[in-house]
Amino acid sequence: MANFTGVAVSILISLTAFPLVELVTTDSALSAPLPLMLIGFGLLLLIALTLKFVLPQKCVEEQGKDAVEQRGFVYYTCCLFMWACTSDLCLQIRNHELFGFRKNTKYFEHGEAYLVTPLGIFAQFWNGIINYILYVIIIYQIDNKKDSRYPCLYWSGGILTSQFVVLVGAFTGSYSNKLEYSVWLNAVFVFLPLWILQHCWVKPRPVAKNFTRENSSFPVLDLFLCTGLVLASVFGLIRGLGALGSQTPLIKYYVEAYEPYMLESSKYGAVWPMYVAIYGIPFQLCAIYGLLHPGCQWMLNCSVIYAAGMLQGTCAYLAYSWFPSSLPEYRIPTDSVATVLAVNIGLVLLANLLMCRCLKYPDYFLYRLKPKHA
C-alpha cells in the first residue's frame, strides 16, 4: 500500500506558514530589517527540527549495490522547502489581496524589495505552486522506495536557475541599493539545492553490460536535436550579446524590435539571456557531442537540469509582458509577440525533448563494459 504519511505531515506543517508569516509581517518591531532576517533563519531551523521529530529517520536499507534513498538530508530539505513555498505564496497573496486577504507589503519594504518586480512575483508563485508539487512527488517517492533522482535533478535545475536570475538581477540592477539583511536567507535556497544536485549526480546507476550497439537507434531524432541545438546556440549568442548592450546593427535591431525587456533597469531582462549564453550554449554544444558519441553518461543528468532551467527561466522571462505592473515600453511589441513566443517556446520544447530522448532510451548513454574475448 502506498505510504502518504510524509506527504500529509509535510502539507500540514507547511500550512503553519500562513499564521507565522502573518504574525511576523504585521508587527512593526518583528518586520524591521535585521529581526526579519534573524526570525527567518530561526523559523527555518524550528521547522526543520519539528519535521525531524515528527517524521523520524528510518533505518537505511540496501538493495544490491544501489542504496535506496531513505529519509535523510534530501527528504527533510524537501519537507522544509514545502513550508518555504507556502511562505512565498502567503506573501504574494497578501501583496495582491487575493482570497480576501488584506494587503501587506512590509516584507518587501524591509526584506526583499526586488520580489515586487514581475520576475520576483512570478518566481514566488512558481515556487509556491510548481516546486511545491515537485516536493510532494519527491517525498512520496522516497517514502515508497522509488527512485527520486530525476525529480530531484529537475527541481534543483529549476530552483537554481531561478535563484541565479533573481539574485544576480538584485545585486546588479536598480534594486541593488535597496538590499536588506533578508537577502541572505537565499543562501539556504542556493547551497541546499546545490548539495542535493551533487548528491543525485554521484548516485550509482547501472552499467550497460555486454552492450555492443555503437550507433543511435534514433538517428533522425538525434539529427533533429543536433540541428536544433546548433540554432539555439546561435540564437543564444545573439541574445547574450544583446543583453550586454551590443550596438551591432542586427543585435540592436533584434533587442529593440523583439525583446526590449533586456533594456529594463532592474536587469532581470538581461540576466536571463546572459545565463542562457554562459550556461546554455556550452551545454548545447556538448550535448551535440553526447548525441553523436555513445557512453556519455553525463547526458542523463545534464539534460534534466538543462530542461528544468529552460522551462522555469523562459516562463519567468516571458511573463513580464503580461504583468500589469510591467512598463509598456519594455513589453514584447504587439507585432512581434507571435515570433518571440514561438522561438522561446521552441527552445523549451527542444530542451525537454532532449531530456525525454535521454531518459526514455538511456542505454546509449551508459558506460559500457567491453565484452571479454575468449
Residue frames relative to the residue before (quaternion, step in Angstrom):
aa qw qx qy qz dx dy dz
M 1.0000 0.0000 0.0000 0.0000 0.00 0.00 0.00
A 0.5341 -0.6479 0.4433 0.3139 3.56 -0.99 0.87
N 0.3111 -0.7525 0.5603 0.1516 3.54 -1.07 0.85
F 0.0512 -0.8189 0.5713 -0.0180 3.59 -0.50 1.22
T 0.3200 0.7898 -0.4827 0.2020 3.60 1.25 0.18
G 0.6968 0.4836 -0.2773 0.4513 3.56 0.78 -1.03
V 0.6411 0.5237 -0.3172 0.4626 3.56 1.00 -0.85
A 0.6844 0.4952 -0.2905 0.4493 3.58 0.83 -0.99
V 0.6764 0.4860 -0.2983 0.4662 3.60 0.86 -0.93
S 0.6569 0.5158 -0.3119 0.4529 3.59 0.94 -0.87
I 0.6367 0.5170 -0.3289 0.4681 3.59 1.00 -0.77
L 0.6667 0.5047 -0.3094 0.4529 3.58 0.88 -0.92
I 0.6758 0.4764 -0.2991 0.4763 3.60 0.92 -0.86
S 0.6262 0.5481 -0.3479 0.4317 3.60 1.01 -0.72
L 0.6240 0.5606 -0.3388 0.4260 3.59 1.11 -0.62
T 0.5515 0.6014 -0.4048 0.4127 3.61 1.22 -0.31
A 0.4886 0.6662 -0.4324 0.3612 3.59 1.24 -0.24
F 0.6160 0.5791 -0.3602 0.3943 3.61 0.98 -0.75
P 0.7320 0.3875 -0.2747 0.4884 3.66 0.65 -0.90
L 0.6404 0.5341 -0.3397 0.4349 3.61 1.01 -0.71
V 0.6571 0.4859 -0.3037 0.4898 3.59 0.95 -0.87
E 0.6236 0.5430 -0.3271 0.4575 3.57 1.02 -0.82
L 0.6644 0.5163 -0.3004 0.4492 3.57 0.91 -0.95
V 0.7110 0.4712 -0.2664 0.4489 3.56 0.82 -1.03
T 0.7569 0.4270 -0.2298 0.4382 3.60 0.80 -0.97
T 0.6613 0.4828 -0.3314 0.4687 3.62 1.20 -0.11
D 0.6437 0.4878 -0.3214 0.4943 3.58 1.26 -0.18
S 0.4638 -0.7200 0.4446 0.2624 3.58 -0.63 1.10
A 0.6733 0.4940 -0.3041 0.4585 3.60 0.96 -0.81
L 0.6922 0.4820 -0.2777 0.4599 3.57 0.93 -0.90
S 0.7298 0.4346 -0.2380 0.4710 3.59 1.07 -0.69
A 0.3705 0.6873 -0.5204 0.3458 3.59 1.20 0.44
P 0.7014 -0.5277 0.2657 0.3986 3.62 -1.05 0.68
L 0.7352 0.4149 -0.2616 0.4679 3.64 0.65 -0.99
P 0.6544 0.4862 -0.3340 0.4731 3.67 0.83 -0.81
L 0.6124 0.5669 -0.3546 0.4217 3.59 1.02 -0.74
M 0.6692 0.4779 -0.2987 0.4842 3.59 0.95 -0.84
L 0.6765 0.4995 -0.3036 0.4479 3.59 0.84 -0.94
I 0.6496 0.4989 -0.3123 0.4813 3.57 0.99 -0.82
G 0.6160 0.5568 -0.3422 0.4399 3.58 1.02 -0.77
F 0.6817 0.4555 -0.2860 0.4959 3.60 0.86 -0.95
G 0.6434 0.5376 -0.3226 0.4392 3.58 0.99 -0.81
L 0.6674 0.4934 -0.3036 0.4679 3.58 0.94 -0.86
L 0.6223 0.5329 -0.3419 0.4603 3.59 1.00 -0.77
L 0.6662 0.4883 -0.3015 0.4763 3.59 0.94 -0.86
L 0.6525 0.5207 -0.3137 0.4525 3.59 0.95 -0.87
I 0.6697 0.4861 -0.3003 0.4744 3.59 0.91 -0.89
A 0.6307 0.5358 -0.3345 0.4509 3.60 1.01 -0.80
L 0.6737 0.4863 -0.2950 0.4719 3.61 0.91 -0.88
T 0.6258 0.5355 -0.3309 0.4606 3.58 1.06 -0.78
L 0.6577 0.5097 -0.3007 0.4661 3.57 0.94 -0.91
K 0.6478 0.5164 -0.3202 0.4596 3.59 0.97 -0.84
F 0.6711 0.5000 -0.2959 0.4605 3.58 1.08 -0.72
V 0.7585 0.3957 -0.2197 0.4689 3.61 0.81 -0.98
L 0.7423 0.2583 -0.1828 0.5906 3.59 1.25 -0.33
P 0.1241 -0.8502 0.5064 0.0730 3.62 0.44 1.18
Q 0.5400 -0.6266 0.4639 0.3171 3.50 -1.18 0.70
K 0.3391 -0.7388 0.5487 0.1953 3.53 -1.02 0.85
C 0.6264 -0.5170 0.4117 0.4132 3.52 -1.27 0.24
V 0.4665 -0.6753 0.4960 0.2834 3.55 -1.06 0.76
E 0.1246 -0.7744 0.6180 0.0534 3.50 -0.89 1.00
E 0.2038 -0.7694 0.5897 0.1370 3.53 -1.20 0.36
Q 0.1474 -0.7441 0.6449 0.0931 3.50 -1.18 0.67
G 0.8119 -0.0836 0.0245 0.5773 3.56 -0.26 1.23
K 0.7857 -0.2828 0.2393 0.4954 3.55 -0.91 -0.95
D 0.6842 0.4921 -0.2815 0.4586 3.58 1.18 -0.43
A 0.3362 -0.7496 0.5354 0.1962 3.57 -0.57 1.14
V 0.3924 -0.7044 0.5429 0.2349 3.52 -0.95 0.94
E 0.4770 -0.6696 0.4833 0.3009 3.60 -0.87 0.91
Q 0.1044 -0.8014 0.5886 0.0190 3.54 -0.73 1.11
R 0.6809 -0.4167 0.3676 0.4771 3.56 -1.31 -0.11
G 0.2779 0.7419 -0.5544 0.2548 3.52 -0.43 1.25
F 0.8413 -0.1672 0.1137 0.5014 3.56 -1.14 -0.62
V 0.6612 0.5044 -0.3114 0.4597 3.59 0.87 -0.94
Y 0.6665 0.5317 -0.2920 0.4333 3.54 0.88 -1.02
Y 0.7328 0.4296 -0.2473 0.4661 3.58 0.73 -1.05
T 0.5860 0.5544 -0.3731 0.4583 3.59 1.14 -0.52
C 0.6639 0.4909 -0.3085 0.4724 3.59 0.94 -0.84
C 0.6291 0.5223 -0.3343 0.4687 3.60 1.00 -0.77
L 0.6682 0.5004 -0.2928 0.4662 3.57 0.95 -0.92
F 0.6843 0.4918 -0.2863 0.4559 3.57 0.92 -0.89
M 0.5397 0.5818 -0.4136 0.4463 3.60 1.20 -0.34
W 0.6327 0.5106 -0.3245 0.4835 3.57 1.05 -0.77
A 0.6523 0.5108 -0.3118 0.4651 3.60 0.97 -0.83
C 0.5979 0.5594 -0.3481 0.4564 3.60 1.10 -0.71
T 0.6737 0.4898 -0.2906 0.4709 3.55 0.91 -0.95
S 0.6066 0.5465 -0.3476 0.4611 3.59 1.09 -0.67
D 0.6430 0.5166 -0.3136 0.4704 3.58 0.95 -0.89
L 0.6635 0.5084 -0.2981 0.4609 3.53 0.93 -0.96
C 0.6402 0.5330 -0.3172 0.4532 3.58 0.99 -0.86
L 0.6561 0.5212 -0.3131 0.4471 3.60 0.92 -0.89
Q 0.7191 0.4340 -0.2610 0.4759 3.58 0.90 -0.87
I 0.5833 0.5480 -0.3742 0.4685 3.59 1.13 -0.52
R 0.6681 0.4740 -0.2951 0.4919 3.57 0.99 -0.82
N 0.6346 0.5499 -0.3248 0.4351 3.58 1.01 -0.81
H 0.7702 0.3326 -0.1661 0.5183 3.59 1.04 -0.83
E 0.4038 -0.7473 0.4466 0.2813 3.59 1.32 0.14
L 0.2605 0.7809 -0.5192 0.2297 3.55 0.93 0.95
F 0.8471 0.1835 -0.1424 0.4780 3.56 -1.29 0.54
G 0.7017 -0.5040 0.2657 0.4277 3.58 1.06 0.70
F 0.4674 0.6696 -0.4591 0.3499 3.61 1.23 0.11
R 0.4769 -0.6588 0.5018 0.2945 3.56 -1.12 0.70
K 0.5605 -0.6194 0.4325 0.3394 3.56 -1.09 0.70
N 0.0797 0.7696 -0.6280 0.0839 3.54 -1.00 0.93
T 0.0084 -0.8326 0.5521 -0.0423 3.60 -0.51 1.16
K 0.3117 0.7918 -0.4892 0.1913 3.61 1.21 0.28
Y 0.6248 0.5391 -0.3600 0.4352 3.60 0.99 -0.71
F 0.6770 0.4806 -0.2935 0.4738 3.57 0.98 -0.82
E 0.6544 0.5167 -0.3135 0.4544 3.58 1.05 -0.69
H 0.8063 0.2693 -0.1162 0.5138 3.58 0.95 -0.89
G 0.7236 0.4179 -0.2408 0.4938 3.57 1.27 -0.10
E 0.8044 -0.1526 0.1712 0.5480 3.56 -0.06 -1.33
A 0.1997 -0.8353 0.5047 0.0876 3.56 0.17 1.34
Y 0.6219 0.5773 -0.3393 0.4060 3.60 1.08 -0.67
L 0.5828 0.5938 -0.3765 0.4074 3.60 1.22 -0.25
V 0.5865 0.5374 -0.3981 0.4568 3.61 1.22 0.09
T 0.4904 0.6257 -0.4492 0.4078 3.61 1.26 0.03
P 0.6651 -0.4969 0.3511 0.4330 3.61 -1.15 0.37
L 0.6740 0.4823 -0.3139 0.4632 3.60 0.92 -0.82
G 0.6426 0.5232 -0.3235 0.4568 3.59 1.01 -0.77
I 0.6392 0.5175 -0.3167 0.4725 3.56 1.00 -0.85
F 0.6647 0.5022 -0.3032 0.4626 3.56 0.90 -0.94
A 0.6473 0.5340 -0.3237 0.4371 3.60 0.94 -0.90
Q 0.6843 0.4772 -0.2976 0.4642 3.60 0.93 -0.81
F 0.6482 0.4879 -0.3278 0.4840 3.60 0.99 -0.71
W 0.6176 0.5342 -0.3392 0.4670 3.60 1.04 -0.77
N 0.6633 0.4986 -0.2993 0.4711 3.55 0.94 -0.91
G 0.7063 0.4870 -0.2658 0.4396 3.56 0.93 -0.90
I 0.7534 0.3497 -0.2025 0.5187 3.59 1.16 -0.44
I 0.7638 0.3798 -0.2146 0.4758 3.61 0.50 -1.20
N 0.6968 0.4510 -0.2885 0.4772 3.60 0.79 -0.95
Y 0.5836 0.5747 -0.3674 0.4406 3.59 1.09 -0.66
I 0.6557 0.5045 -0.3006 0.4745 3.57 0.96 -0.89
L 0.6467 0.5184 -0.3183 0.4602 3.59 0.98 -0.83
Y 0.6294 0.5248 -0.3378 0.4630 3.60 1.02 -0.73
V 0.6305 0.5288 -0.3313 0.4616 3.57 0.97 -0.83
I 0.6531 0.5127 -0.3119 0.4619 3.59 0.95 -0.88
I 0.6777 0.4969 -0.2962 0.4540 3.60 0.85 -0.96
I 0.6564 0.5044 -0.3116 0.4665 3.59 0.90 -0.91
Y 0.6476 0.5162 -0.3152 0.4634 3.59 0.95 -0.87
Q 0.6841 0.4917 -0.3010 0.4469 3.59 0.85 -0.92
I 0.6501 0.5021 -0.3300 0.4651 3.60 0.96 -0.76
D 0.6673 0.5010 -0.3055 0.4587 3.61 0.91 -0.88
N 0.7554 0.3542 -0.1966 0.5150 3.57 1.13 -0.60
K 0.5076 -0.7118 0.3795 0.3028 3.55 1.29 0.62
K 0.4277 0.6585 -0.4944 0.3728 3.54 0.94 0.96
D 0.5960 -0.5928 0.4066 0.3578 3.54 -1.16 0.58
S 0.1264 -0.8210 0.5558 0.0324 3.56 -0.64 1.15
R 0.3015 0.8008 -0.4806 0.1920 3.58 1.28 0.19
Y 0.7679 0.4038 -0.2323 0.4397 3.59 0.59 -1.10
P 0.6065 0.5105 -0.3778 0.4784 3.66 1.00 -0.54
C 0.6409 0.5164 -0.3264 0.4648 3.61 1.03 -0.77
L 0.6660 0.4929 -0.3055 0.4692 3.59 0.93 -0.85
Y 0.6431 0.5169 -0.3277 0.4602 3.59 0.99 -0.82
W 0.6585 0.4988 -0.3068 0.4727 3.57 0.96 -0.86
S 0.6864 0.4846 -0.3018 0.4505 3.59 0.81 -0.95
G 0.6223 0.5375 -0.3450 0.4526 3.60 1.05 -0.69
G 0.6840 0.4851 -0.2828 0.4657 3.57 0.99 -0.83
I 0.7148 0.4553 -0.2819 0.4499 3.59 0.79 -0.95
L 0.6432 0.5096 -0.3326 0.4647 3.60 1.05 -0.67
T 0.6049 0.5326 -0.3478 0.4790 3.58 1.10 -0.66
S 0.6594 0.5118 -0.3012 0.4610 3.55 0.92 -0.95
Q 0.6718 0.4993 -0.2974 0.4593 3.58 0.90 -0.93
F 0.6296 0.5378 -0.3385 0.4471 3.59 0.97 -0.79
V 0.7048 0.4664 -0.2749 0.4585 3.56 0.77 -1.05
V 0.6755 0.5027 -0.2999 0.4484 3.59 0.86 -0.96
L 0.7355 0.4420 -0.2512 0.4479 3.59 0.78 -0.98
V 0.6433 0.4984 -0.3361 0.4742 3.60 0.96 -0.77
G 0.6425 0.5097 -0.3185 0.4754 3.58 1.02 -0.77
A 0.6519 0.5268 -0.3132 0.4466 3.57 1.01 -0.82
F 0.7370 0.4292 -0.2315 0.4680 3.58 0.94 -0.89
T 0.7621 0.3672 -0.2090 0.4906 3.62 1.15 -0.37
G 0.6891 0.5058 -0.2804 0.4366 3.60 1.16 -0.46
S 0.8042 -0.3242 0.2228 0.4455 3.52 -1.31 -0.36
Y 0.6567 0.4958 -0.3192 0.4701 3.61 1.24 -0.25
S 0.4287 0.7336 -0.4497 0.2752 3.61 1.24 -0.01
N 0.6932 0.4384 -0.2832 0.4971 3.62 1.18 -0.44
K 0.6661 0.4712 -0.2998 0.4944 3.57 1.31 0.20
L 0.3961 0.7408 -0.4651 0.2791 3.58 1.24 0.28
E 0.1603 -0.7805 0.6008 0.0635 3.54 -0.98 0.95
Y 0.7608 -0.3944 0.2605 0.4448 3.57 -1.32 0.08
S 0.6241 0.5989 -0.3432 0.3660 3.59 1.01 -0.79
V 0.5034 0.6493 -0.4357 0.3677 3.59 1.19 -0.30
W 0.6368 0.5502 -0.3308 0.4271 3.59 1.15 -0.60
L 0.4746 0.6429 -0.4515 0.3971 3.60 1.23 -0.09
N 0.5951 0.5986 -0.3569 0.4002 3.57 1.17 -0.57
A 0.4914 0.6610 -0.4368 0.3618 3.60 1.21 -0.32
V 0.6170 0.5509 -0.3355 0.4509 3.57 1.06 -0.79
F 0.7492 0.4127 -0.2074 0.4748 3.56 0.97 -0.92
V 0.6063 0.4758 -0.3692 0.5193 3.54 1.31 0.34
F 0.7548 0.4233 -0.2346 0.4429 3.58 0.67 -1.09
L 0.6544 0.5030 -0.3375 0.4526 3.63 0.97 -0.70
P 0.6567 0.4726 -0.3300 0.4863 3.66 0.90 -0.72
L 0.6134 0.5372 -0.3515 0.4600 3.61 1.06 -0.67
W 0.6540 0.5022 -0.3194 0.4669 3.58 0.96 -0.83
I 0.6629 0.5002 -0.3087 0.4637 3.58 0.94 -0.87
L 0.6134 0.5367 -0.3469 0.4641 3.58 1.03 -0.76
Q 0.6675 0.4898 -0.3003 0.4736 3.58 0.92 -0.90
H 0.6334 0.5431 -0.3229 0.4467 3.58 1.00 -0.84
C 0.6969 0.4550 -0.2716 0.4832 3.58 0.91 -0.92
W 0.6077 0.5803 -0.3497 0.4143 3.58 1.10 -0.70
V 0.7681 0.3790 -0.1978 0.4767 3.58 0.89 -0.92
K 0.4097 0.7017 -0.4909 0.3145 3.61 1.20 0.02
P 0.5075 -0.6626 0.4466 0.3224 3.60 -0.92 0.82
R 0.0835 -0.7641 0.6375 0.0534 3.51 -1.22 0.61
P 0.6311 -0.5586 0.3655 0.3951 3.60 -1.14 0.45
V 0.3447 -0.7042 0.5827 0.2138 3.52 -1.29 0.50
A 0.4553 -0.6798 0.5015 0.2812 3.56 -0.99 0.84
K 0.1679 -0.8199 0.5429 0.0699 3.58 -0.23 1.27
N 0.8585 0.0213 -0.0501 0.5099 3.52 -1.02 0.93
F 0.3641 0.7182 -0.5019 0.3157 3.56 1.05 0.75
T 0.1227 -0.8571 0.4999 0.0197 3.58 -0.33 1.21
R 0.4943 0.6626 -0.4470 0.3418 3.61 1.18 -0.19
E 0.1433 -0.8110 0.5651 0.0495 3.58 -0.70 1.07
N 0.7042 0.4039 -0.2557 0.5250 3.58 1.26 -0.12
S 0.5660 -0.6091 0.4370 0.3432 3.55 -1.13 0.66
S 0.4358 -0.6824 0.5229 0.2664 3.56 -1.13 0.69
F 0.7473 0.3352 -0.1830 0.5437 3.58 1.27 -0.21
P 0.0251 -0.8598 0.5099 0.0121 3.60 0.66 1.06
V 0.6445 0.5209 -0.3348 0.4485 3.61 1.01 -0.74
L 0.6570 0.4964 -0.3051 0.4784 3.57 0.94 -0.89
D 0.6678 0.5006 -0.3059 0.4582 3.58 0.92 -0.88
L 0.6295 0.5189 -0.3330 0.4728 3.59 1.05 -0.72
F 0.6300 0.5230 -0.3233 0.4744 3.58 1.03 -0.80
L 0.6692 0.4990 -0.2978 0.4630 3.58 0.92 -0.91
C 0.6471 0.5179 -0.3201 0.4589 3.59 0.96 -0.86
T 0.6481 0.5091 -0.3149 0.4708 3.58 0.96 -0.85
G 0.6604 0.5101 -0.2987 0.4631 3.56 0.95 -0.89
L 0.6603 0.5099 -0.3097 0.4562 3.59 1.00 -0.80
V 0.6152 0.5259 -0.3451 0.4752 3.60 1.09 -0.66
L 0.6762 0.4828 -0.2938 0.4725 3.58 0.87 -0.95
A 0.6392 0.5245 -0.3252 0.4590 3.59 1.02 -0.81
S 0.6429 0.5223 -0.3222 0.4584 3.59 1.04 -0.73
V 0.6418 0.5093 -0.3203 0.4754 3.58 0.99 -0.82
F 0.6674 0.4931 -0.2940 0.4744 3.57 0.92 -0.92
G 0.6472 0.5266 -0.3160 0.4516 3.57 0.99 -0.83
L 0.6301 0.5261 -0.3281 0.4673 3.58 1.08 -0.71
I 0.6446 0.5151 -0.3162 0.4682 3.59 0.96 -0.88
R 0.6958 0.4688 -0.2775 0.4681 3.56 0.88 -0.93
G 0.6317 0.5379 -0.3320 0.4487 3.56 1.04 -0.73
L 0.6515 0.4939 -0.3051 0.4884 3.57 1.01 -0.81
G 0.6225 0.5390 -0.3320 0.4602 3.56 1.09 -0.73
A 0.6494 0.5193 -0.3106 0.4605 3.56 1.02 -0.79
L 0.6704 0.4869 -0.2861 0.4812 3.56 1.18 -0.59
G 0.5641 -0.6392 0.3641 0.3751 3.56 1.31 0.00
S 0.2322 0.7947 -0.5307 0.1811 3.59 1.11 0.53
Q 0.2938 -0.7633 0.5565 0.1464 3.54 -1.04 0.89
T 0.3105 0.7375 -0.5262 0.2879 3.58 1.24 0.34
P 0.5660 -0.6573 0.3610 0.3424 3.63 -0.67 1.06
L 0.6801 0.4916 -0.3074 0.4487 3.60 0.80 -0.94
I 0.6917 0.4739 -0.2810 0.4669 3.58 0.86 -0.97
K 0.6454 0.5209 -0.3165 0.4603 3.57 0.95 -0.87
Y 0.6402 0.5204 -0.3196 0.4661 3.58 1.00 -0.83
Y 0.6551 0.5166 -0.3303 0.4414 3.59 0.90 -0.89
V 0.6657 0.5135 -0.3119 0.4425 3.57 0.87 -0.96
E 0.7195 0.4543 -0.2608 0.4559 3.58 0.80 -0.97
A 0.7466 0.4251 -0.2238 0.4602 3.59 0.96 -0.84
Y 0.7994 0.2996 -0.1402 0.5016 3.59 1.12 -0.58
E 0.8324 0.0396 0.0145 0.5526 3.61 0.77 -0.94
P 0.0152 -0.8432 0.5371 -0.0160 3.61 0.47 1.15
Y 0.4421 0.6980 -0.4519 0.3363 3.61 1.25 -0.17
M 0.5658 0.6144 -0.3777 0.3997 3.60 1.17 -0.57
L 0.6897 0.4908 -0.2713 0.4581 3.59 1.17 -0.54
E 0.4743 0.7029 -0.4269 0.3142 3.60 1.26 -0.18
S 0.5771 -0.6748 0.3524 0.2957 3.58 -0.92 0.96
S 0.5921 0.5817 -0.3835 0.4050 3.63 1.11 -0.44
K 0.3913 -0.7541 0.4267 0.3101 3.58 1.36 -0.35
Y 0.4632 0.6876 -0.4608 0.3167 3.60 1.20 -0.09
G 0.6365 0.5348 -0.3280 0.4486 3.57 1.08 -0.67
A 0.6881 0.4636 -0.2713 0.4879 3.58 1.17 -0.55
V 0.6253 0.5803 -0.3476 0.3890 3.59 1.02 -0.76
W 0.6642 0.5210 -0.3262 0.4254 3.60 0.86 -0.87
P 0.6709 0.4647 -0.3280 0.4758 3.69 0.79 -0.79
M 0.6390 0.5118 -0.3324 0.4682 3.61 1.05 -0.68
Y 0.6147 0.5405 -0.3410 0.4623 3.58 1.05 -0.73
V 0.6574 0.5021 -0.3055 0.4715 3.57 0.96 -0.90
A 0.6632 0.5044 -0.3080 0.4592 3.58 0.99 -0.81
I 0.7131 0.4636 -0.2641 0.4548 3.60 0.88 -0.93
Y 0.7829 0.3009 -0.1525 0.5227 3.57 0.91 -0.91
G 0.6987 0.5159 -0.2848 0.4057 3.55 0.86 -0.97
I 0.6778 0.5113 -0.3126 0.4260 3.59 0.79 -0.96
P 0.6630 0.4844 -0.3350 0.4621 3.67 0.78 -0.82
F 0.6661 0.4859 -0.3225 0.4650 3.59 0.91 -0.83
Q 0.6431 0.5386 -0.3334 0.4302 3.59 0.90 -0.88
L 0.6708 0.4766 -0.2985 0.4835 3.58 0.97 -0.80
C 0.6430 0.5011 -0.3189 0.4835 3.59 1.04 -0.73
A 0.6259 0.5482 -0.3367 0.4410 3.59 1.07 -0.74
I 0.5849 0.5543 -0.3744 0.4589 3.59 1.10 -0.61
Y 0.6404 0.5083 -0.3122 0.4838 3.57 0.98 -0.88
G 0.6744 0.5190 -0.2947 0.4348 3.58 0.91 -0.93
L 0.6551 0.5030 -0.3101 0.4709 3.57 1.09 -0.66
L 0.7251 0.4467 -0.2373 0.4673 3.57 1.11 -0.66
H 0.7548 0.3041 -0.1750 0.5543 3.58 1.26 -0.35
P 0.3820 -0.7437 0.4966 0.2332 3.62 -0.60 1.08
G 0.7482 0.4317 -0.2977 0.4065 3.55 -1.27 0.44
C 0.4990 0.6362 -0.4457 0.3842 3.62 1.23 0.19
Q 0.1685 -0.8532 0.4866 0.0830 3.54 0.36 1.28
W 0.5782 0.6094 -0.3712 0.3956 3.58 1.11 -0.62
M 0.5271 0.6443 -0.4066 0.3765 3.61 1.21 -0.42
L 0.6243 0.5713 -0.3490 0.4026 3.59 1.00 -0.77
N 0.7179 0.4145 -0.2478 0.5014 3.59 0.88 -0.90
C 0.6850 0.5151 -0.2998 0.4190 3.56 0.81 -1.01
S 0.6434 0.5357 -0.3354 0.4320 3.60 0.97 -0.79
V 0.6363 0.5227 -0.3260 0.4645 3.59 1.10 -0.70
I 0.6638 0.4993 -0.2983 0.4701 3.58 0.91 -0.95
Y 0.6573 0.5218 -0.2970 0.4556 3.57 0.96 -0.92
A 0.6644 0.5103 -0.3034 0.4540 3.59 0.91 -0.93
A 0.6644 0.5023 -0.3055 0.4616 3.59 0.94 -0.86
G 0.6636 0.5124 -0.3041 0.4522 3.56 0.94 -0.89
M 0.6576 0.5085 -0.3100 0.4614 3.58 0.97 -0.84
L 0.6502 0.5134 -0.3247 0.4563 3.59 0.98 -0.78
Q 0.7080 0.4561 -0.2760 0.4633 3.59 0.73 -1.03
G 0.7042 0.4890 -0.2781 0.4331 3.57 0.80 -1.00
T 0.6684 0.5026 -0.3022 0.4575 3.57 0.94 -0.87
C 0.6446 0.5164 -0.3251 0.4606 3.59 0.96 -0.85
A 0.6668 0.4953 -0.3030 0.4671 3.59 0.93 -0.89
Y 0.6540 0.5308 -0.3016 0.4467 3.57 1.01 -0.87
L 0.7123 0.4531 -0.2589 0.4693 3.58 0.87 -0.97
A 0.5902 0.6225 -0.3657 0.3612 3.58 1.08 -0.70
Y 0.5078 0.6812 -0.4160 0.3242 3.59 1.14 -0.57
S 0.6943 0.5179 -0.2865 0.4093 3.58 0.83 -0.98
W 0.7387 0.3983 -0.2298 0.4928 3.59 1.18 -0.36
F 0.5076 0.6142 -0.4429 0.4111 3.57 1.24 0.28
P 0.5065 -0.6618 0.4536 0.3158 3.63 -0.85 0.88
S 0.6975 0.4875 -0.2765 0.4466 3.59 1.07 -0.69
S 0.5189 0.6412 -0.4276 0.3699 3.60 1.22 -0.12
L 0.5101 -0.6468 0.4749 0.3095 3.57 -1.16 0.62
P 0.5229 -0.6878 0.4011 0.3043 3.61 -0.68 1.06
E 0.6678 0.5295 -0.3193 0.4144 3.60 0.97 -0.78
Y 0.7130 0.4204 -0.2604 0.4970 3.61 1.23 -0.31
R 0.4883 0.6416 -0.4485 0.3857 3.58 1.24 0.12
I 0.6272 -0.5124 0.4088 0.4206 3.56 -1.24 0.35
P 0.4705 -0.6749 0.4788 0.3065 3.63 -0.74 0.97
T 0.6253 -0.5891 0.3631 0.3608 3.57 -0.99 0.86
D 0.6911 0.4906 -0.2870 0.4465 3.59 0.90 -0.88
S 0.7277 0.4375 -0.2350 0.4731 3.58 1.19 -0.43
V 0.4020 0.7565 -0.4554 0.2422 3.58 1.25 -0.17
A 0.6789 0.5009 -0.3031 0.4431 3.60 0.78 -1.00
T 0.6699 0.5030 -0.3009 0.4557 3.58 0.92 -0.90
V 0.6819 0.4876 -0.2942 0.4590 3.58 0.84 -0.98
L 0.6559 0.5012 -0.3168 0.4670 3.59 0.93 -0.83
A 0.6563 0.5219 -0.3166 0.4434 3.58 0.91 -0.91
V 0.6782 0.4887 -0.2971 0.4615 3.58 0.88 -0.92
N 0.7139 0.4603 -0.2717 0.4524 3.59 0.79 -0.98
I 0.6416 0.4919 -0.3264 0.4898 3.59 1.00 -0.75
G 0.6113 0.5567 -0.3387 0.4490 3.56 1.07 -0.73
L 0.6447 0.5171 -0.3183 0.4645 3.59 1.01 -0.80
V 0.6470 0.5076 -0.3158 0.4733 3.59 1.01 -0.79
L 0.6648 0.4982 -0.3024 0.4674 3.58 0.92 -0.88
L 0.6202 0.5386 -0.3385 0.4589 3.59 1.02 -0.78
A 0.6706 0.5050 -0.2979 0.4544 3.58 0.88 -0.96
N 0.7199 0.4352 -0.2585 0.4748 3.58 0.89 -0.89
L 0.5859 0.5363 -0.3725 0.4800 3.59 1.18 -0.44
L 0.6228 0.5247 -0.3354 0.4736 3.58 1.03 -0.76
M 0.6420 0.5179 -0.3234 0.4637 3.59 0.94 -0.83
C 0.6654 0.5008 -0.3028 0.4634 3.59 0.89 -0.92
R 0.6208 0.5405 -0.3357 0.4580 3.58 1.03 -0.79
C 0.6901 0.4855 -0.2836 0.4556 3.58 0.91 -0.91
L 0.7459 0.4297 -0.2324 0.4528 3.58 0.83 -0.98
K 0.6330 0.5414 -0.3354 0.4402 3.58 1.10 -0.60
Y 0.7921 0.1180 -0.0412 0.5975 3.58 1.05 -0.77
P 0.0007 0.8789 -0.4768 0.0138 3.59 0.58 1.17
D 0.5061 0.6909 -0.4272 0.2899 3.62 1.13 -0.49
Y 0.6143 0.5738 -0.3464 0.4164 3.57 1.05 -0.75
F 0.7388 0.4220 -0.2143 0.4798 3.59 1.13 -0.68
L 0.5598 0.6194 -0.3940 0.3843 3.60 1.23 -0.24
Y 0.5794 -0.5633 0.4543 0.3751 3.53 -1.21 0.57
R 0.2928 -0.7780 0.5355 0.1491 3.54 -1.04 0.75
L 0.2942 -0.6959 0.6207 0.2095 3.50 -1.20 0.65
K 0.3927 -0.7304 0.5018 0.2459 3.55 -0.61 1.08
P 0.4872 -0.6731 0.4610 0.3114 3.61 -0.84 0.91
K 0.4486 -0.6867 0.5056 0.2677 3.53 -1.05 0.83
H 0.3334 -0.7354 0.5577 0.1925 3.56 -0.96 0.91
A 0.5200 -0.6493 0.4633 0.3055 3.50 -1.03 0.85
